[in-house]
């Protein structure tokens, strides 16, 4: 018989020590789950920054290849967090950008994948990222050709864009893209106040490159209307 089993007090102390060790192990195993949102946020920040560098600071001839690689990263994040809307939104944004950069028949397949990503995000939380899924899906609907070539639908686009504006009425993106849609529909005068609002939109911390690029696009479109 060993010393622990021979002395009841020692036996209780040993059991207590084992219980504490098991508790510590359970706490350690639980930590990744508790830290998960921070990991997701970090992943989103990487996608955001990579996207804006490609979109606004990379030669246009490199866009398709760069967005293709970024799409793999976006999909990996979505696979890790399938029940969160944010990675689905960003996978859709990257796929949409890749489609725009690629062009041609192959772009429609990418646009359909982006559409599915946005729709999945909407089933989870349509207010995520201040309604970005609504806004981005609306953009697809007015940029993609209609039937029989694609799924484009100008009326559906306006509905989605207006819903996005209702969630984020002062945001730079929803105001810019609704204005762009109005110009597309030859409703240029209606677009002016939305472009002015986009130019006056509050800065987004950590999104300086995207904000500058979008403001330049808004100013260019406003100048074009006024000319």
Residue, then its C-alpha position, 0 to 999 in steps of 0.5 A: x500500500x502506498x503512502x497516499x492510500x495509507x493516510x486519509x488526509x493525504x488521500x484527500x489532498x491528492x484528490x483535491x489536487x487532481x480535481x484542480x488540475x482537471x478544472x484548469x484543463x477544462x478552462x484551458x480547453x474553453x479558451x479558444x471558444x472564448x477568443x473566437x470573436x477576436x480571431x474572426x475580427x482579426x481575419x476580417x481586418x486582414x481581408x479588408x486591408x488586403x482588398x483595399x490595397x488591391x482595389x486602390x493601390x495595385x496596378x489594374x492588370x494584377x487585380x484578377x490574380x490578386x483577388x483570386x488568391x484573396x478569395x481562397x483566404x476569404x473562403x478559409x475564414x468562412x469555413x472556420x465561421x460558417x454561422x457568422x455573417x461577416x466572413x460570408x459578406x467578405x467572401x462575397x465582396x472578394x468574389x465580386x471584385x474578382x468577377x469585375x477584374x476578370x470580366x468575360x463569361x467566367x465572371x458570371x460564375x464568380x458573380x453567382x458565387x458572390x450572390x450565394x455568399x451574400x444571401x447566406x449572410x442575409x439569412x444569418x444577420x442582414x444588419x451585420x457590417x451595417x447592412x453590407x450584404x444588402x448593399x453588396x447584393x444590390x450592387x450585383x443586381x444592377x451590375x450583372x446582366x439580366x435574363x437570359x444571360x444573368x440574374x440582374x434585376x434593376x428593381x430588385x437592386x433598388x430595393x436592396x440598396x434602399x434597405x441598406x441605406x435604411x440601416x446605414x444612412x450616413x455610410x460612405x458605401x451605401x450612399x455612393x452605390x445608391x448614387x451610382x445606381x441612380x446614374x446607371x438608371x439615368x436619374x442623375x439629379x437624384x444621385x447628387x445628394x447621395x454623392x454629397x452625403x458619401x463625401x461627407x461620411x464619417x471616417x471608418x477607423x482602419x479603413x483609411x485606404x478604402x475611404x480615400x478611394x471611395x471618396x475619389x470615386x464619389x467626387x469623380x462621379x459628382x463632377x461627371x454629373x455636374x459637367 
